[in-house]
Amino acid sequence: MDTPLRTIAVVGLGTMGTGIAEVLARAGREVIGIDVSEAAARQAVASLEASTARAVRREGITERERRDVLARFRTFGDLQAAADAELVIEVVPETYEIKQQVFRDLDAVVSPAAILATGTNALSVTRLAAESRRPERVLGLHFFNPAPAMKLVEVVSSVLTAPSAVETVTRLARELGKQPVAVGDRPGFVADGLLFGYLNQAAAMYEANYASREDIDAAMRLGCGLPMGPLALLDLIGVDTARTVLEAMYSASHDRLHAPAPVLGQLSRAGLTGRKSGRGFYTYDAPGGRTVVPDALTPVAGAGAVAGRPVSSVGVAGSGTMASGIAEVFAKAGYAVVLAARGPEKADTARARIAKSLERSVSKGRLTAQARDETLARITPAGSLDALAGVDLAVEAVAEDLEVKRELFRTLDKVCKPGAVLATTTSSLPVVAVARVTSRPQDVVGMHFFNPAPAMKLVEVVRTVLTGDDAHATVREVCAAVRKHPVDCGDRAGFIVNALLFPYLNNAVKMVEEHYATPDDIDAAMKLGGGYPMGPFELLDVVGLDVSLAIEKVLHGEFRDPGLAPAPLLEHLVAAGCLGRKTGRGFREYARR
């Protein structure tokens, strides 16, 4: 079949329907806009007039092209107007009852060859198709908001959809300048299926009072490079909308990770639906506003602050990439640094790694030669932990093994002077477990840097139930001094970033495992639809599948949620030695260097 799809009807002229109509009209299609509301139809026309006028001012199109676009868009109040359409895209409210009625009514109007597409992002395409007399012509066509700007389009097939219909619509998406990804029919499809599970966990984390809304959002922006934090994104999407999507996902999956966090229902029932109402997780300057304004939950700088201990010298225990990076961070900030490793050779190798890093910064113009020399002069390599006796802050960055860390902290307890703060960089182990082996657990705190430490701005500051206020304050003050952004969190597996990131990665693996979508399509969906800097499979291969599996096991062991159980495919790849880039093969193959 080679349907040209020159005439396309869009049913529902809200924000999404209007955006889709604009994309189609600007791509040369005759667009029939249908909405029962005359006001919505007038607003859609006004919106297209305004957007095309902006395009003329920016010299994106000519005035004649603008007139042609506007002439191709006509609005009507009745579905009968879709009679000549070769494709109908419905974008009506997200309920089965309304959408099913639209499909039943369209059956009596359109030609037998017309393709019917639903713009749902949460409902079952199969269930909607079953209401049509021609279910083989029904599929999902999920654009992302704002439709003119977002490149991703998910093309959703049910078990009833004819391959020819999928091919035709996929070709159209490419002609519109979009990137289509093929997915099967399950709530949320790919992008929302992964995104909303992550958002739901963030809401639950906030509801549990584990971390503040500001710290959760900052952690995911700075730790993962995301354009927005999860709670700010929930406010943008609409708290009520997110809850509706999650309800649909949970009804299909019965996965507790999709069960909407109670706070979403509480905010929705209170009318606190996010930006559109002027208040959700945050408070905004006006309904529909973008500017966050202070409210009762906004942290007040300096309120109830405890003074930290003075720190002039820092010890770093370890000789790997993370230890070298942390030592570089402190030395650049003017601290005297003792870099202690297991033997002089390892310490010298670590210092040489720092010298190479500093040299790269000089060559890129980020650092002067004088600053390089001064930084390097502040670092003293040592082949024994005994060299940390006089430091004010000791930071361990050794292997992520609880017994190794415990043994090291027993030594630090004996070596370091009274009053020194002892910090662990663990990303997944309980901080209190290393604190308890010392005689001064009040001095022990988590200080989780992210790799590469010189570049990454985030530090998760983890206090245990035994950590002293002044030790905690010391680490926060030091973070500010080295120009890092500290976020506070409690002592539980994954802290903020890993607790939200790795279940998302694990769910992506499950999608591939179930033959629901390919790694390439999932990566494209999350980069184009979610604004992620890397797709989940790109990131898994960079982090290391073995590292990911270990963290998933820790999360599953602590929270005992079946949805956090590591995907069997991930376990199989690790067992086969396919660990990602470092072995040349993970979810993809890489050229050996």
C-alpha positions, 0 to 999 in steps of 0.5 A: 500500500502506498497511501500518500496521506495528503489530507489529514484530520486532527480531532481535538484542538488542545495544545497537542492537537494544535501543535500536530496540526501546525507540523502537518500544515507546515509540511504541506499537508491539507489539515482538517482540524475538528473540535466540538468547542468553537473557542478551541478551534478559534484558539488553534487558528490564532496559535498557528497565525502567531507561530507562523508570524514568528517564523516570518520575523525570524526569516524561517519562512516567507510571508507567502509561505505563511499564507499557504500554511494558514490556507491549508488549515481549516477547522470544523465542529463535526467529525463529518469533516473527516470524510475525505481524510486519509489519516485521522489523528485523535488527540481528545481527552485521555479516557477510554470512553471518549476515545472509543466513541470517537473511533466508533463515530469515525467508522461511519465517516471515513473511507475503508482505506483511511488510517486511524491513529490515537495520540494516547500516551497511556491507554491501550491501543489494542483496546481502542482498536477493538472498538473499530470495525477495521482494527487493522487500520488503527495504530498509535501515533504519539507526538511529544509536547511541544509537537513542532519542536520535539523530534520523537514520534512513537509509532505504536502497533497493536497485535491487530495493526496491519504492517502496511499501515505502520509503514505508511505512518512511519514514512509520514513521520520521517517526511515531517522531519521527525524520528519515528521509533517502533514500539509495541502496545503497553502503557507509556510505550517507551519514553513515558513508560521509562520516564513516569516510573522514574518520576513516580519514584522521585515523588515517593522519595520526596513524600518519604521526607528522604530529601528536599524537593530542591536537593532531589531535582539538583541531584538529577540535573547535576548528577545525570545531566538532565535538563530538569529535575523530576519534581519540576518536570512533574509540575510542568507535565501536570501532577494530575496528568502524571497520576493518570498515566501511572494509573494506566501503567499500573493497571496493566503492569501491576508493578509497584514502581508504577503505583502512583505515589500517594502525594500525586493523588493528594496534590491532584485532589487539592487542585495543586496540579503544577505550573498550570494551577500555579502550585504543585511541588513548587509554587509559581508566580501565577497559574501557567507561570514558569518562575518559581517563587519562595514558599513555606518549604523554600530553604532559608540560607543560614537558618539554624546553621551549625558551624563546621570544623576548620579544614586546611588539609585533606587526605585522600585514601586510594589511587584509582581514577576517583581518588585522583580526581578528588585529590585534584579537586581539593588541590585546585581549591587551595587545600594541602592534599596528602594522597595516600595509597598502598605503596609509594609506586601507586601513590606516584602513579596517582599523582602522575595521573593528576599531572596529566589531567592538569596538563590537559586543562592547560592545553585547553586554556582552562588553567594557566601553567602557573596554576597547574604547578601550584596545584601539583605542588599542594599534593603530597603522595604517600605510600601509607595511611600513616601520612594522614595523621595530621589532616582535618578531613580524610576522604576514602576512595577505595574499592566498593567493597564493604569489608575493604572499606571497614578495614580502611576505616579501622585504620583511619580511626587509629591514624587520624587526629581527634576531631578529623572528619572521616568521609566515605565516597561509597555510592551504594554501601551503608555509611553507618556500616563503616562508621560503626567500626570506628570509635567516633561514628559522630565524625563519619559522613558520606561524601559521594563525588561523581565521576569524573570528580573535577568536572561533575558539580554534584556531591551527595552528603550522606549523614547517618543517625550517628553523624554529628551536626558539626561533621555534617556542616564541615562537609557542606562547607568544604563542598562550597569551598571546592565549588561543588553543589552539596545535596543532603540525603539519608543513609540508604541504598543508592542515596538520591541519584543511583536510587532513581537512575538504576531502576530506570536503566533496569526497566529499559533492559526489561523492555529489550528482554521482552522484545518490546523495543530495540536498544537503538529505539529506546536510546533514541526515544529517551534522548529525543523525547526525554532530553536525556544526554545519553540513552539508557543503553549507551549509559549502561555500556559506559558505566559498566554492566557489572557495576549496574548489576551490583547496584541493582542488587543492593537496591533490591536487597534493601527495598525488597521490591520485586520491581527492583530485581535485576533484569535476567538479561543484565545478569546473563550479559555480566556472566558472559563477560559482556561488561560494556565499553571496557570489555569491547562488548555490552549491549553494543560492540566497540572497537578495541583500542 
